């Protein structure tokens, strides 16, 4: 074997660094995409929960002829459980008994 054949074996440091940089960029892109999916899922869950509470309020009104005095009145027959504190509903949702209006910020 001559010297040129021995030098062609393996990768150079520059080639390895380029591959590492490319992998780092791909990893960063994937992490940001996954974060966006999580935020979107939380927002969708909040909106669905708001719609469920509004539907329960209307069902209560249809059955009893009056709006519930509090969201807690819906738990059991109209809602499986009270709105979750992990969404915006639990912390910032407001219910107005006089009009049966439920609002929340998602």
C-alpha positions, -999 to +999 in steps of 0.1 A: +000+000+000+012+035-008+007+066+013-023+079-007-043+048-002-038+049+036-048+086+038-082+080+021-095+058+049-120+074+073-135+109+075-118+142+081-126+164+110-143+190+088-166+163+073-176+151+108-182+187+120-205+194+090-225+163+098-228+173+134-240+208+125-266+194+101-279+170+127-281+199+152-301+220+128-325+192+121-330+185+158-337+222+165-364+222+137-381+191+151-381+205+187-399+237+176-424+218+155-433+195+185-437+226+208-462+241+183-482+209+182-485+208+220-496+245+221-522+238+195-535+207+213-540+227+245-558+255+228-581+230+210-589+212+243-598+245+259-621+254+231-638+220+232-643+223+269-659+257+265-683+243+239-692+214+262-700+237+291-721+260+269-740+229+256-746+217+291-760+251+302-784+250+273-795+214+281-801+224+317-822+253+306-842+230+282-848+205+310-856+229+339-867+261+322-841+281+340-803+286+337-782+269+364-771+292+393-735+279+390-714+256+368-713+232+397-751+226+392-742+209+359-718+183+373-734+149+374-762+149+349-749+174+323-711+174+328-690+145+339-668+168+360-663+205+365-641+224+340-605+216+344-581+240+361-554+230+336-572+250+308-581+286+307-616+278+318-608+268+353-588+299+361-605+326+339-638+313+329-669+333+340-705+322+341-734+347+343-765+329+357-789+356+347-782+351+310-767+316+310-735+330+294-703+312+298-671+329+286-635+318+288-602+329+273-583+301+255 
